[in-house]
Amino acid sequence: MLSIATVSSSAFFLLFFIISSSISFSHVLTKETDTLKPGQLLRDWEQLVSQSKVFRLGFFNPNPDTVHLGPAGPRYLGIWFDHIPFYSVWVANREDPIPDSSGALSIDPNDGKLKLTHRGNQQHPVIINPSQKNTSNNDVALTLLDSGNLVVRRVNSRGIPFGSALWQSFDYPHNMLLPGMKLGMNFRTGQTWELTSWVSNKLPSPGAFKVCLDQSGVDQLVVRRRGEIYWSTGVFQNGSFQNATSLTGFTKDSGIYEFKFVRNPEERYFTYMVKDGPALSRMDLDTLGQLTLFTLDQRESISSWIFDTAGSPCPVGVGNESAGVCLAEKASACRSAKEAFVAKRGYMVNGEESFGGGGGGEVGFLQSLSDCHGECWKDCDCIAYQAASYDETGCRLWSKGSKFVADDFIGSEGVVDLIYLLQSLH
């Protein structure tokens, strides 16, 4: 149940410290709502719920090894399907996590901006919608729609939102595309829409992969890895992609979706819609550059997830039944086409260990497992790699002479360490 505290702007920061330690407060709204208005706070334990209870907006911890809605930091403000809280579809502060459960979302009464504050940053809040034009007179509200779009709109004299969006989350996609969202560009405003992968499943910061519309004018999607073209879906014809027919395989036969490329004097973009409901859907760009279309088919008495994946070009022998990492690298004189890195539980002994040094064409980025994969592949002496940190960033590399020891020991954080070991595939 949502409870939003109504406060005056002059008492905001004093009240912030009071309510962060107790949920007992005399000015509390107990009605579940889809809208946040000026003078209200959305705190860590509270959520907005879209009108038909399709989506929720609230604070969460993306670490899959902890309770998703628990109080542990770092905390992010995100949107997820109402009854599937394990996959956020959009994150407001993907590069600015809140260190604890003292976070709160509010609307600035002076300019209508969405502000994220916590105990340590009252004077320097995270602004979620910096591109929105300033508004005044407390005449805007934030609403979570059943489409999953988070919108800022003006309110009338009765405080009811109306009109077109002054700002919307659909214009700033992250790693997932929902029905009605766009991948492409607006020629008039210069707005572009593209997906960017997470660094890891535990860290929503921008990762190594992007998917965007082909800039040449061809109706296809292009996946880039650290700025370089990694793979493309091929031209979209007769309801499917030439090089990624599996992406729309099930859905083409079932008739659930309509996929289309739109081109007019103002915009050019790719989008898709649910035309045969009820069904929930999301298209996901994962940390290895793969595109997956998830469909929760609710037409039968028992709901079930169905997914179609257009994978990145895998090494020979790597597929759904293989433990090999589905990540293709450029040809190398010291690597065989029949070799791949395989995830193993255990640790390395002896030999030489080093830490990855980055590279990849971008400056100042967090190294992901795909970066470790690429760095180890290029180094002819490297035989294994592992994430250096618990959030799966940074690289540990092992050279020839190191020995792998299998071990299913569960570490102090409750997870098993995975080593990615170079092996020949049969």
N, C-alpha and C positions, 0 to 999 in steps of 0.2 A: 504494500500500500504506500502511495506517495504522500509525503507531507512536506509542504514548502512553507518556510517561515516568511512572513511579510514584515519588512523593516523599512525604516526611513533611511535615506542616504547618509545622514549625519551620524546615525548610530551603527552603521554597517560594520566597522572593524571591531568595535567593542562587543557587539553581538556575536561576531564571528568566533571570538575566543570562548564565549559563554556556551554557544551551541555545539562547539566542537567537542566539549567534554560531557554534554548531556543532551538527550533528545527531548527532555521535558521542558516545554516552553509554552507560555499561555497563548501566543499568537501563532498558532499552527493550523494550517489547512489540512484536513484529513481526506479530502476528496481526491481520488486519482484523476490526473489531468494530463493532457498532451501539450500544455502551453505554460511557458514561464514568462512572467510579466515583470516590468520594472518594479523594484522594491522587494522582489522575492529572491530567495537563495535556493539553489539546488545543491544539497550537500552530499557527502560521500555515500551515505546510506539511502539516498532518495533517487527516484527515477521518474522521467517522463515516459508515458505510455501512449502510443498512437491511438487514435480514436477507436479502431476496431481491434486493438491489442495485437497488432502484427509486429511492431518493433518497440524496443525500449532504448532510452538514452540514460546512461549512468556511468558511474566510475567502476573500473575493473582493473585487474592485474592480468596481463596476457600470458603469464607463465603457466603452461599447461600442467606443471607438476604441483601447483597449489590450488586451493579452492578459488574458483574464478571470481566470485564476488566477495571474497574475504577481505580483511583490512590490510593485508600485507602490501608494502610498497615494492616497486614504484607503481603509482596509480595513473591511469589514463581515463579520459572521458571519451566514451565511445557509444556506438549504436550496434545493437544485435537483434536477431529475431527473438520475439517474446519468449517462446518455449525452447529456444536453442541458444543458451547463454555462453556456449563454448567458442563461438566464432563471431568476433566483432566485424562488422562490414564497413565501418568508418571510424577513424580516431581523430579527435579534435586536436590533441596536443602530442602528436606522434614523436616530435623531437624535443618536447619539454615536459617530461614526466613530473608528477607530483610525488615528493618523497614519502608521504604518509597519507593517512586518512583524513587530514584536515582540509582537503580541497573543497572548494565551493564555486559554483557557476552563478553569475549574475549578469544583468544588463545594466550598463552604465547609464544613469539617467541623463547625463550631459550630452552624450554623443550616440547612444544606442548601440555601442560596441559590446560584444560578448566577452566577459572577463573571467579568467580562471585565477583564483587566489588560493593561498594556503598560508600557514603560519609564518613561513619564511619569505614571502614575496608580496606582502600587502601593497608596497609602494611600486612594485614592478610586476604587475599581473601579466599573464599570458593572454594576448588578444587573439581570439579565434578567427575573427572576421575583419582583419585590418583593411581589406579592400572595400568594405562597405562605406558609402558616403555617410557623413555625420548626420544624425537626426537630433531632435530636441523635444522638449515638452512631454517626455515619457510616453510617446505615442507609438511605440513599437512593442512587439512581443515575439517570442521564439516558440515555434510549434514543430512538433515531430509528426510528420504525415505518415499515413499507412503505406506509402511508397518507400519509406526509409529516408526520405529527403527531410533535412532539418532546415527550416526556413525562418527568416526574419521578415515580418510584415508589419505594416501599420495597423493600429487598432482604432476603432471608432469610439464615440463618446461613451459607449457601454463597455469598452475594454475588449471588444471582440475583434480578432484579426480579420483583415480583409485585403483584397487586391493582390497584385503580383508581388513576388519576392524581392526584397531589397538586397538580400544575400541568401544563398542556398548551398548546402553541402554538396549537392550534385555537381556543382561547378568545380569542386576540388576533390576529385576521386583519389583514393589511395591504392590499395591492392585489389579491390573488388569492384565489379561492375554489377549494378542492380538493374532490373528492367526499368527502362525509361531514362537511364543515364546515357551519356554520350562519350565516344572516343573520337576526337577530331579537333576542329578549330572553328572559331567565329571570326570571319574576315573583318567585320566592322569593329569589334572591340579588341581583337587580338587575343582573346581568351582561347586557351588550348586545354584539351581534356586528354589525359593519359593515365595509365595505371603504373604504379611503382611498387615493386615487391617490398616486403619487410626485410630487414637485415637477417632476422631469424624468427622462429615461431615464438620466441620470448621477447623480441624487441621490435616494435613497429616502426622504428626509424627507417628512412628510405634505404633500400637495399641495392643490389647489383643490377636488377632487371627492370626494364620499362617496356610497356606495350602501347603502341600508338598507331595512328592511321598512316598508311604509306604516303609520304610526302610527294611522290611522283604523280599522284592522281589515280593510281590503280586501286581498285576496291579490294584491299586486303589489309590485314593487320601485321605489323612488324614488331618483333621482340628484339630489344637491344640489350646487350650485356656490357656494362661500363662504357656506354656510348657507341659501341660497335654493333652492327647488325648480327644477331645470333641466329635467328630463324624467322620465317614468315609463314603465315597461314596459307598463302597462295590465293589466287583470285576467287572471290565469292560468286558462284554461279549455281543456278538451279537449287538454291536453298542450302548449299554447303560450301565449305572452303576446299579449294583444290588440293592443298597439301595437308589439310587437317580435317578430313572427312569425319573422323571419330568425334570431333568436338560437337557436331550437331547430329550425330548418328541416331541416337534414340529419339531425340526431340523432333527430328524431321519426320520420322515414321509416326510418332504419336500426335503430332499436330499441336503441341502445347504452345510453341513459341512462333513468333514472327521476327526474323532477323532481316535487317535492311541497312543499306548505305544510302544516305541522304545527301544530295548536292543541290544547292541553290545559291543565288548571288550573295547571301549573307553567311551561310554556314556550309560545312562539309563534315559529315560525321557518320560513325557506325553506331547502331543501337539495336536493342531487341526488346520485345514486349511479350508478356504472357497473354495469349489469346484464348486459351482453353483452361480455365481454372476449375477448382481452386488449386493453386500450386505456388510454392515459394521457390525463389531462385536466386543464385548468385554466381557470377563468373569470377574465378579466383586466379590471380597471377602469383604463383608460389615462389619460394626462395631459390628454386632451381630453374626458374624461367619457364615453367610449364603452365599452360592455361587449362583450367578445369571448370566445366559448367555443372553445377550442382542443382538438382531439382528435387524438391520435397513434394511428391505427388500425393495430394490429399483427396483424390477423387474416390478412393476406396475406403472401406471402414478402417483399415490400418494404414497409417501414413508411413512412407518409406523414402529414404534418400536414393536417388538414382544419379549417377554422374557419368559424364562423357569427358574424356581428357584428350587434348591435343598436346602431346608431350614434346619437349625439345628433342632434337635428334640425338638418340642414345647411341653409345658405343655398341658394336656388334655383340649380340648375346645378352644385352641388358634389356630387360623388359619387366612386365608385371610379376613374373615368377622369379626374378633374379634379385639378389641382394646388392647388386652393383649400383653405383650412383648413376642416375640417368642425366649425365651432363657431358656434352661433347666438347672436345678441345681440338685445336688446330693440329695438323699432322706434325709429327716430330720424328727425327731420324733415330732417336733412342727409345721410342715407344712403339709398341706393336698395336695394331688395330684390334687385336684380340685381348688386350689388357684393359683393366678397369679397376677403379677403387671400390672395394667392398667393405661395408660396415661390419666391424667385428667388436665383440665385447672383450675388453681386456686392457693390457698396458704394454708399453715398450721398455726393453732393457738394453743396456750396452749401447754401443754405437754413438753417433753424434746427434744431438738435438739442437734445433735452432727455432727462432721465432720469426714468423713471416714479416716481410718488410713492405707490404702494400703493392704499389704499382697498379696497373689496370686502367690508366688513362684519366683518372679522377684524383683530385687532391683533397685530402682531409676526410676521406670516407672511412666508415667502420668496416673492417674486414669481415666478410661473411664466410660460411663454409664453402660457398662456390668460389670465392677468391682463394681460399686455401687449396682447393682442388686444382685450380688453374696454376697456382704458383708451384705446387708439388709436381704437376705434370710437366712443366717447363724445365724443371731441374732434374737432369738425368740421374743424379745421385739420390734423389728423394724417393722413398718407398712407402711413406705413410704420413698422414696428417691428422690433426685433431683440433677442435676449437680450443682456444687458450683460456676462455672465460666461461663462467657458468651461463651467461646469456648467449653463448654460442657466437661470440665475436673474437677476433684475433686468431692467430694460427700458431700451432706447434707443428714442426716438421721434423721427420727422422730420415736420416740418410742410410745408405747401404752399410751393413755391419750391425745395425740394430736388429733386435730380435723381438718378435711379438709373443706375448704370453696370454693365452685365453683365460678369462676370469669373469664370472658373473656377479662379482661382489657389488653390492649396492652402496654407493658412497653416502657421505654425511648429508647431502642434499636430497637423498631419496631417489637418485637416478643412477643408471649404469653408464660408465664412461664408454664412449664409442670411439674406436680407432678406425680410420679409413685406410685400409691396407691395399697396396697394389698387388693384383693377382691376375693370373691368366684365366680367361673364360673358355670353357670347352663347348 
